Amino acid sequence: MEQVRMVIMRRRVFIKRFWISLLFSFSFFSFALKAVQTAVETAGYSDRADVTSLILDEKCISQDIEGLDGFVNLKTLSLIKCGIVNVADLPNLPELRKLNLSQNRISTGLSTVAKKCPKLEQLIVCDNPKLTKVEEFKALTDLKHLQRIDAEGCNFEDEEHVSTIFAMFPEGQMQNVDGYNEKGEEVYSDSEDDSEDEEDEEEDRDDEEDDLDDLDDDLDDDEEEEDDGDDGEDDDEKPAYAALIGDAILSDDDEDARLSEEEDEGSEDFDDEEDDFDDEDEDDLPAAKKVKQ
């Protein structure tokens, strides 16, 4: 009876773990799918076939590579620090040129990369501590366009892994392994190239902004000159006020004095008219008396 009870308990534990694992897998898949869809929409695309670059660093958290079907024209894919363990589910990416799988937990599966990404030129798998066997890279020798491999931070058993990887490929094909060329000379890393490109782009943007500012200043100067020219033409075309009224323009005090003189003259004229009227009345009075007699 005790043995039967132990078997039943083990089955229950197994079933419980199975459902928990399934639940977590479904949750990771949903999360990864949502992260991919969000990235596509944020980039302004409605069709996956139009996307050429997809950056999912620390967003597409999943042990497997999921939710990437349909990106047939994708050229750059970055999955840094996404918790990836297995790359077996990598979909067909026929146009992919650059794949970044740094800071994950990948140990095997590079043969899948070779099959699904036939035009791959750059593979970056830095800081994957479980990637210990250099032999994994032999599967990549079928990639005729591959020129660069970055695998710094991986715990390779072979301390001379750089020269070993170079030896796997035809002479002259591989240009950069962990920042070194086939002769052992240090070459620029991708991050340095990207930094230089970003600096150049920033300088170009600054130059464009300066040119636009200069253009705005020139336009403002032209507008000011046009306004000054219009004002000068108005002054030349409009006759002076004094010319219109035929007299000099008077100040306020002179104007008040002129009005006072006009009022005085009007008052004197009115007094003279009254005197004349009185004289006429006196002349008519005797004649009236004679008529009564």
C-alpha positions as CSV (number, residue, x, y, z in Angstrom):
1,M,0.0,0.0,0.0
2,E,2.8,2.4,0.8
3,Q,4.4,1.8,-2.6
4,V,1.1,2.5,-4.4
5,R,0.7,5.7,-2.4
6,M,4.2,6.8,-3.4
7,V,3.4,6.2,-7.0
8,I,0.2,8.2,-6.9
9,M,2.0,11.1,-5.2
10,R,4.7,11.1,-7.8
11,R,2.2,11.1,-10.6
12,R,0.4,14.0,-9.0
13,V,3.6,15.9,-8.7
14,F,4.5,15.2,-12.3
15,I,1.1,16.3,-13.5
16,K,1.3,19.5,-11.5
17,R,4.7,20.3,-12.8
18,F,3.5,19.6,-16.3
19,W,0.6,22.0,-16.1
20,I,2.7,24.6,-14.5
21,S,5.3,24.3,-17.2
22,L,2.6,24.4,-19.9
23,L,1.1,27.5,-18.3
24,F,4.5,29.2,-18.1
25,S,5.2,28.3,-21.8
26,F,1.9,29.7,-22.9
27,S,2.5,32.9,-20.8
28,F,5.9,33.3,-22.3
29,F,4.6,32.8,-25.8
30,S,1.8,35.3,-25.3
31,F,4.2,37.8,-23.9
32,A,6.7,37.3,-26.7
33,L,4.0,37.6,-29.4
34,K,2.6,40.8,-27.8
35,A,6.1,42.2,-27.6
36,V,6.7,41.5,-31.3
37,Q,3.4,43.0,-32.3
38,T,4.0,46.1,-30.2
39,A,7.4,46.6,-31.8
40,V,5.9,46.3,-35.3
41,E,3.1,48.8,-34.6
42,T,5.4,51.2,-32.9
43,A,7.6,51.2,-36.0
44,G,4.6,52.2,-38.0
45,Y,4.1,49.0,-40.0
46,S,0.9,47.1,-40.6
47,D,2.3,44.2,-42.5
48,R,5.2,42.1,-41.2
49,A,6.5,41.7,-44.7
50,D,7.4,45.4,-44.8
51,V,9.6,45.3,-41.7
52,T,13.4,45.3,-42.4
53,S,14.7,45.9,-38.8
54,L,13.3,44.6,-35.5
55,I,14.8,45.4,-32.1
56,L,13.4,43.3,-29.3
57,D,16.1,43.7,-26.7
58,E,14.8,42.7,-23.2
59,K,11.2,42.7,-24.5
60,C,10.6,39.3,-26.1
61,I,11.2,37.3,-23.0
62,S,11.0,33.6,-23.9
63,Q,13.1,30.4,-23.7
64,D,12.4,29.8,-27.4
65,I,12.4,32.1,-30.3
66,E,8.7,32.6,-31.0
67,G,6.3,34.9,-32.7
68,L,8.6,35.9,-35.6
69,D,6.8,34.2,-38.5
70,G,6.1,36.3,-41.6
71,F,9.1,38.7,-41.5
72,V,10.3,37.6,-44.9
73,N,12.2,40.9,-45.7
74,L,13.8,41.3,-42.3
75,K,17.4,42.3,-42.5
76,T,18.3,43.1,-38.9
77,L,17.1,41.2,-35.8
78,S,18.2,41.9,-32.3
79,L,17.2,39.7,-29.3
80,I,19.6,40.8,-26.6
81,K,18.9,39.6,-23.1
82,C,15.6,37.8,-23.8
83,G,16.3,34.6,-21.8
84,I,16.6,32.5,-25.0
85,V,17.8,28.9,-24.4
86,N,16.8,27.3,-27.7
87,V,17.0,28.6,-31.2
88,A,15.5,25.6,-32.9
89,D,12.2,27.4,-33.5
90,L,13.8,30.3,-35.4
91,P,11.6,30.8,-38.4
92,N,12.8,31.2,-42.0
93,L,14.4,34.6,-42.4
94,P,15.6,34.5,-46.0
95,E,16.8,38.2,-46.2
96,L,18.4,38.4,-42.7
97,R,21.9,40.0,-42.7
98,K,22.5,40.6,-39.0
99,L,21.4,38.5,-36.0
100,N,22.2,39.6,-32.4
101,L,21.6,36.9,-29.7
102,S,23.9,38.4,-27.0
103,Q,23.4,37.9,-23.2
104,N,21.1,34.8,-23.5
105,R,21.6,31.2,-22.4
106,I,22.2,29.6,-25.7
107,S,24.4,26.4,-25.7
108,T,23.6,24.8,-29.0
109,G,21.5,25.2,-32.1
110,L,23.7,27.3,-34.4
111,S,23.0,24.8,-37.2
112,T,19.4,26.1,-37.2
113,V,20.7,29.6,-37.8
114,A,22.6,28.4,-40.8
115,K,19.6,26.7,-42.3
116,K,17.0,29.5,-41.6
117,C,19.2,32.5,-42.5
118,P,21.1,31.8,-45.7
119,K,22.2,35.4,-46.3
120,L,23.5,36.1,-42.8
121,E,26.6,38.3,-42.8
122,Q,27.0,39.0,-39.0
123,L,26.3,36.8,-36.0
124,I,26.7,38.2,-32.5
125,V,26.4,35.8,-29.6
126,C,28.4,37.6,-26.9
127,D,28.0,36.7,-23.2
128,N,26.3,33.4,-23.7
129,P,28.1,31.5,-20.8
130,K,26.7,28.1,-21.8
131,L,28.1,28.3,-25.3
132,T,31.4,26.5,-24.5
133,K,32.1,24.4,-27.6
134,V,33.8,26.0,-30.6
135,E,32.6,23.1,-32.7
136,E,29.1,24.7,-32.7
137,F,30.4,27.2,-35.3
138,K,31.3,24.5,-37.8
139,A,27.6,24.5,-38.8
140,L,28.0,28.1,-40.0
141,T,30.5,27.3,-42.7
142,D,27.7,26.8,-45.2
143,L,26.9,30.5,-44.9
144,K,28.8,31.9,-47.8
145,H,28.1,35.6,-46.9
146,L,29.1,35.3,-43.2
147,Q,32.0,37.7,-42.5
148,R,31.8,38.4,-38.9
149,I,31.3,36.5,-35.6
150,D,31.3,38.1,-32.1
151,A,31.4,35.5,-29.3
152,E,33.2,37.5,-26.5
153,G,32.1,36.5,-23.0
154,C,31.4,32.8,-23.9
155,N,33.2,30.2,-21.8
156,F,34.9,28.4,-24.6
157,E,37.1,25.4,-23.7
158,D,39.4,26.3,-26.5
159,E,41.4,29.4,-25.4
160,E,42.4,30.0,-29.0
161,H,38.8,30.0,-30.2
162,V,39.4,33.0,-32.5
163,S,42.0,31.3,-34.6
164,T,40.0,28.1,-34.5
165,I,36.9,29.8,-35.9
166,F,39.0,31.5,-38.7
167,A,40.4,28.1,-39.7
168,M,36.9,26.7,-40.2
169,F,36.1,29.1,-43.0
170,P,37.7,29.6,-46.4
171,E,40.6,32.0,-46.4
172,G,39.5,35.6,-46.8
173,Q,35.8,35.0,-46.1
174,M,35.8,35.8,-42.3
175,Q,36.7,39.4,-41.7
176,N,36.1,39.8,-37.9
177,V,36.0,37.4,-35.0
178,D,35.7,39.0,-31.6
179,G,37.3,42.2,-33.0
180,Y,40.3,40.6,-34.7
181,N,41.0,39.9,-38.3
182,E,42.6,36.7,-39.7
183,K,46.1,38.1,-39.2
184,G,45.4,38.7,-35.5
185,E,45.1,42.5,-35.9
186,E,42.5,44.4,-34.0
187,V,39.7,45.8,-36.1
188,Y,36.7,48.0,-35.4
189,S,33.9,46.5,-33.5
190,D,30.3,47.0,-34.6
191,S,29.5,49.1,-31.6
192,E,32.4,51.5,-32.5
193,D,31.2,51.6,-36.1
194,D,27.7,52.3,-34.9
195,S,28.9,55.1,-32.6
196,E,30.8,56.7,-35.4
197,D,27.8,56.5,-37.7
198,E,25.6,58.0,-35.0
199,E,28.1,60.8,-34.5
200,D,28.2,61.5,-38.2
201,E,24.4,61.5,-38.4
202,E,24.2,63.9,-35.4
203,E,26.7,66.2,-37.1
204,D,24.7,66.1,-40.3
205,R,21.5,67.0,-38.4
206,D,23.3,69.9,-36.6
207,D,24.5,71.2,-40.0
208,E,21.1,71.0,-41.4
209,E,19.6,72.8,-38.4
210,D,22.2,75.6,-38.8
211,D,21.5,75.9,-42.5
212,L,17.8,76.2,-41.7
213,D,18.5,78.9,-39.1
214,D,20.6,80.8,-41.5
215,L,17.8,80.6,-44.1
216,D,15.2,81.8,-41.6
217,D,17.5,84.8,-40.7
218,D,17.9,85.7,-44.4
219,L,14.2,85.5,-45.0
220,D,13.6,87.8,-41.9
221,D,16.1,90.3,-43.3
222,D,14.5,90.3,-46.7
223,E,11.1,90.9,-45.1
224,E,12.4,93.8,-43.0
225,E,14.0,95.4,-46.1
226,E,10.7,95.1,-48.0
227,D,8.9,96.7,-45.1
228,D,11.4,99.6,-45.0
229,G,11.0,100.0,-48.8
230,D,7.3,100.1,-48.6
231,D,7.4,102.8,-45.9
232,G,9.7,104.9,-48.0
233,E,7.5,104.7,-51.0
234,D,4.4,105.7,-48.9
235,D,6.3,108.7,-47.6
236,D,7.3,109.7,-51.1
237,E,3.8,109.2,-52.6
238,K,1.7,110.9,-49.9
239,P,1.7,114.8,-50.1
240,A,2.3,116.7,-46.9
241,Y,-0.7,117.9,-44.9
242,A,0.5,121.5,-45.1
243,A,0.5,121.2,-48.9
244,L,-3.1,119.9,-48.9
245,I,-4.5,122.8,-46.7
246,G,-2.2,125.4,-48.2
247,D,-0.8,126.5,-44.9
248,A,1.9,125.6,-42.4
249,I,1.0,123.1,-39.8
250,L,0.4,125.0,-36.5
251,S,1.2,123.9,-33.0
252,D,-1.5,123.6,-30.4
253,D,-0.8,127.0,-28.9
254,D,-0.8,128.7,-32.3
255,E,-4.0,127.0,-33.2
256,D,-5.7,128.3,-30.0
257,A,-4.5,131.8,-30.7
258,R,-5.8,131.7,-34.2
259,L,-9.2,130.5,-33.0
260,S,-9.4,133.4,-30.4
261,E,-8.6,136.0,-33.1
262,E,-11.3,134.6,-35.3
263,E,-13.8,134.8,-32.5
264,D,-12.9,138.4,-31.7
265,E,-13.2,139.4,-35.3
266,G,-16.7,137.7,-35.4
267,S,-17.8,139.6,-32.3
268,E,-16.7,143.0,-33.6
269,D,-18.5,142.4,-36.9
270,F,-21.6,141.5,-35.0
271,D,-21.4,144.7,-32.9
272,D,-21.0,146.8,-36.0
273,E,-24.1,145.2,-37.5
274,E,-26.1,146.1,-34.4
275,D,-25.0,149.8,-34.5
276,D,-26.0,150.1,-38.1
277,F,-29.4,148.6,-37.3
278,D,-30.0,151.2,-34.5
279,D,-29.1,154.1,-36.8
280,E,-31.7,153.0,-39.4
281,D,-34.4,152.9,-36.7
282,E,-33.6,156.5,-35.6
283,D,-33.8,157.7,-39.2
284,D,-37.3,156.1,-39.7
285,L,-38.8,157.5,-36.5
286,P,-39.4,161.3,-37.5
287,A,-41.1,160.2,-40.7
288,A,-43.6,158.2,-38.7
289,K,-44.4,161.2,-36.5
290,K,-45.1,163.3,-39.6
291,V,-47.6,160.8,-40.9
292,K,-49.6,161.0,-37.6
293,Q,-49.8,164.8,-37.8
